[in-house]
Amino acid sequence: MIKVETPQSRCRFALAWGDITPPANIYHRMWGAAKHERATGIHRPLRATVAVFGSMGTDDGRGSPLTPALSPDGGEGDKTTVRQILLALDHCVLGAVEHGQLVAHIAQATGQAKESILVVFSHTHGAGLMGLERASLPGGDLIPGYLRSVAECAARLVNEALAHLAPADITYGHGRCNLAAHRDFWDAERQLYACGFNPAGPADDTVLVARVTGPDGKLLASLVNYACHPTTLAWDNTLISPDYIGALREVVERETGAPCLFLQGASAELGPVEGFVGDAAVADRNGRQLAYAALSTLTALPAAGTHFRYTGPVISGATLGAWAHEPLPADELAAKQTWQVTRWNELLPYRPGQPTAAQVEAELKQFQADEAAARAAGDAAKAADCRAMAERKRRLLHRLSQLPPGNQFPLQVTLWRMGDAFWLGVQGEFYSLLQTELRRRFPGKAIIVATIAADWGASYLPPRELYETGIYQETIAVVAPGSLEQVIEAVAARMKAF
């Protein structure tokens, strides 16, 4: 029998979303080069989306205790449940303290295990930097209350989704979109790497979509998984914004009549061709570009529970080859209900030679002094550069203060399989090699990759060969060369064991 199979899952599913737009005058400075501190308005609202996935077994939607799961290495910390809770936030990142408080509140308010709650970020750089350490800055006094409101909203959405868990079919498709471009650019004139559009570099243009339907075929939700930094809007933008994700969702939801969930892929070296601007219209245009690619792919998906089979020749003016969409046999439908979850901490060695807090503090003070001297001398350009470098050192200090002690970073990984699909949530910002290599090794499977999960402590994970090149991502990497490759091998081993 000659046939074409479309990756599918059968599970219990529910989705709920809410508005988490902060006050328009909250602290907003995300970029070192920004001249403002507070936001001046709202471009588009920010959103929190909760998607709950459950096994087709006896899950009643209200929870079950964690139970041991099989794992390739028998490592401690591997757990499974009858469900996985995914919380997607329109923010760039959260620190370890803020993330921990968020998850603890949700778990307490919903009765769910902390381990079952995976927080991921769209990574928009237009939403502002919501760190408690910024509370003393202009507009920072609004941050603690805002973070509490996000936690309350998220808990409410989790409870809402749990109450509406129901059988669903998920059908997956792959499309293409050239919004994302390579962003490790070698400036030959100045002999340095700049983080910006590199027209000569390769870029993963995969758009992975998922269509979620009920037993009656009604569309419940769609998902778009794409790897591209939401850095259309940069230092000249003063508006709260989800960047291109806002227009993406607007177009997809308008055309489908159902909510759209966006998940940021492994995009460490990928950004929009046109980015780092202050014009919100460019962000909207980028979002529409991705939306149309996603809609094209969604439109081409076949009905759930079917495959496309060659039915034989038909004699006409020519001998034609006929194909038809046919229902899957019962045993193949049952296989789409496969459900397995594993969660673990992948121990990655810290990068040798990390700066100490005292060293960074001294550098911060020096940049602050240099900024003051430059302003006194009327050198606005140098003062702006020193101000940006001081901000870079502040962030490094905060990052160092939140790194787990010891010689290794415990990278948080969540992997679950549903039928023909693997869903991966992983901490840190990975180069796209993570997703392209996993998809190469497991052809025929749909592999959803959501990076920037949990807190941002893991920073960037570039390929081994990029270390010591001066590329931005490797200069601030906290884990040693080979860490990206180690994660790929660890994830692949568990996928194979599933």
Buried (B, 14 or more C-beta within 10 A) or exposed (E): EEEEEBBBBBBBBBBBBBEBBBBBBBBBBBBBBBEBBBBEEBBBBBBBBBBBBBBBEEBEBEBBEBEEBEBBEEBEEBBBBBBBBBBBBBBBBBBBBBBBBBBEBBBEBBEBBEBBBBBBBBBBBBBBBBBBBBEEBBBBEBBBEBBEEBBBBBBBBBBBBBEBBEEBBBBBBBBEBEBBBBBBBBEEEEEEBBBBBBEEBEBBBBBBBBBBBBEEEEBBBBBBBBBBBBBBBBBBBBBBBBBBBBBBBBBBBEBBEBBBBBBBBBBBBBBBBBBBBEEBEBBBBBBBBBBBBBBBBBEEBBEBBBBBBEEEEEEEEEEEEEEEEEEBEEEBBEBBBBBBBBBBBBBBBBBEEEBEEEEBBEBBEBBBEBBEEBBEEEBEEBBBBBBBBBBBBBBBBBBBEBBEEEEBBBBBBBBBBBBBBBBBBBBBBBBBBBBBBBBEBBEEBBBBBBBBBBBBBBBBBBBEEBBEEEBBBBEBBBBBBBBBBBBBEBBBEBBEEB
